[in-house]
């Protein structure tokens, strides 16, 4: 099992969070702010709100993006596959 972790600052501009290789479990820990996640083109109106922590399971090539409605969100992204 491969594990990787990264820190990302998400802003009001769409930000790539992860593009998995193979089936991947993705955990988000938002330490400040609130972000919205979704596919490319995500907005704060169309995205799934993540304010604390959340896990997703993604398939190969399912890129996940984040955006904020205002300000920034400090996010830790941990992936396992």
MARKEPA-120520 format. One record per residue (C-alpha): y, z, x; residue in one letter. Coordinates in steps of 0.1 Angstrom, whole numbers, plus 2048, in hexadecimal, padded with zeros to 3 digits. Layout:
<sites>
YZXA;...
</sites>
This chain:
<sites>
800800800X;8227F680EX;84080C807X;86480380DX;885814805X;8A9808806X;8CB8147FAX;8E07FC7E6X;9047FF7D9X;9067EE7B7X;9287E27ABX;9367CE78EX;9297AF7A0X;9047A779AX;8F07B67B8X;8CC7AC7C1X;8B77CC7C2X;8947BF7C9X;87F79F7CAX;85B7AB7CBX;83E79A7DDX;82079F7C7X;81D7BA7ADX;8367D57B6X;8407F67A8X;8657FC7ACX;87681E7A9X;89C8227A5X;8AE8427ACX;8D38407A3X;8E685B7B5X;9098527A8X;91583D78BX;901829772X;8F2806777X;8E37EC760X;8C57D876CX;8B67B7762X;8B079376DX;8CA77D77DX;8E977B767X;8E67A075DX;9057B174EX;90C7D4744X;9087C7720X;8E67B6725X;8D67CD740X;8C07EB73DX;8D480A744X;8C8820761X;8DC840767X;8C3856779X;8A1849782X;88A82F775X;86A81C77FX;8627F7779X;8437E3781X;84B7BF78BX;8377A1793X;83A7897B0X;85D7797B1X;86C78E794X;88E7947A4X;8A07B2795X;8C67B5796X;8DE7D178FX;9027D4784X;91B7EF779X;9337EE75CX;94E7FD774X;94F80D796X;9308107ABX;90D81E7A9X;8FA82B7C8X;8D68227C4X;8B68297D8X;89C80E7D2X;8788167DBX;85C7FC7D9X;8377FF7DCX;81D7E47DAX;
</sites>
